[in-house]
């Protein structure tokens, strides 16, 4: 049975989510403020966390950062009424794995949960602790990245995006595929958060090196290739 922590200060909303998830066989713990959510996430093992952004005592962004600091690897879904590209980028920068805008349907939340749990189970079963390509080294256990021996500091979502590109080098990755595999969502052509994160990676991975690794294929997507 998968254990899920829900951090939501609106008791009506949290109870509705709790009831819907328990009907699907999930074990649910509720917290109504960010500090309580942080304490629970630190003390107990959860398979997934669902959190609102606007919370008493500690907001969902800071909560997300704290969870990633003490227990990196727990999937986090953010629930919010804010749905602009900047809002999504801020959530992903904090370490969220997915982002669901209120109001939402329970079946959509369930689909996001299943996708994240499946992805984590698949990642845990994969052998090897590192990925390497053209002088780029990624340690999956310590979540560290180096290029030609130089340490590169990435946010959790930048790490996930680069990881997927390193797992699929020299292959054009369409935006829709990146959205599905890295963000577990359908690509919304009205937002450009994937392009924003590609630019983040370029600044960190390519800026200080002569050989560029991250390239745009106009009208097609992006590719990791030494050229």
ABEGO torsion letter per residue (X at the ends): XBBBBBBBABAAAAAAAAAAAAAAGBBBBBBABAAAAAAAAAABBBABBBBBABBBGBBAAAAAAAAAAABBGBBBBBBBABABAAAAAAAAAAGBABBBBOBBBAAAAAAAAAAAAAAAAAAAABBEABBBBGGBBBBAAAGBBBBGGBBBBBBAAAAAAAAAAAABBGBBBBAAAAAAAAAGBBBBAABAAAAAAAAAAAAAAAAABABBABBBBBGAEBBBBBX
